[in-house]
């Protein structure tokens, strides 16, 4: 039996991100997802929306069919 895995090249928050520190955020996503670490990537509220900013992923954790992403926002495009 295989493990379903999704490869993501942007962070889509859907408004569910949690601020940990000033520019550090935590996002919990369902399923197992793989993200590039230490490379600037786009942050969006939805897949179709404009970019909200640029972030660098610091940590990805998998457990119980959930992916927890810790990322640092390095550029903000909009305050909305």
C-alpha positions in Angstrom: 0.0 0.0 0.0 1.4 3.4 -1.0 1.3 6.7 0.9 -0.5 9.5 -0.9 1.8 12.5 -1.2 1.2 15.9 -2.7 4.0 18.2 -3.9 3.3 21.9 -3.3 5.2 24.9 -4.8 3.2 27.6 -3.0 1.6 28.1 0.4 -2.2 28.3 0.2 -3.5 29.4 3.6 -7.3 29.7 3.2 -7.1 32.0 6.2 -6.1 29.2 8.6 -2.6 30.3 9.4 -1.6 31.0 13.0 1.0 33.6 14.0 3.7 32.1 16.2 6.0 35.1 16.3 6.2 38.4 14.5 6.9 36.9 11.0 6.7 33.2 11.8 3.4 31.3 11.0 2.1 27.8 11.5 -0.3 26.2 9.0 -2.0 22.8 9.3 -3.0 21.1 6.1 -4.8 17.8 5.6 -2.9 14.9 4.0 0.8 14.5 3.4 2.3 17.4 1.5 5.9 18.1 0.5 7.2 21.7 0.3 10.6 23.1 -0.7 12.5 24.2 2.4 14.7 27.4 2.6 13.5 28.6 -0.8 11.3 31.7 -1.2 7.8 30.7 -2.4 4.5 32.4 -3.0 1.9 32.7 -0.2 -1.8 33.0 -1.3 -5.1 32.9 0.5 -6.6 30.7 -2.3 -5.1 29.2 -5.4 -6.9 31.7 -7.6 -6.1 34.8 -5.5 -3.2 37.2 -6.0 0.0 36.6 -4.1 -0.1 37.9 -0.5 3.6 37.7 0.0 6.7 35.6 -0.1 7.7 33.1 2.6 10.5 30.7 3.4 9.5 27.3 4.9 11.5 26.5 8.0 9.9 23.2 9.0 7.5 20.5 7.7 6.0 17.9 10.0 3.9 14.9 9.0 1.8 12.9 11.4 -1.6 11.2 11.4 -2.4 12.3 7.8 -1.7 16.0 8.6 1.1 18.2 7.4 2.2 21.1 9.7 4.2 23.8 8.0 6.2 26.4 9.8 7.1 29.4 7.6 8.6 32.8 7.8 7.0 35.6 5.9 9.9 37.6 4.2 7.8 40.0 2.0 4.2 41.2 2.3 2.4 42.3 -0.9 -0.9 43.4 0.7 -2.2 44.0 4.2 -5.6 42.4 3.3 
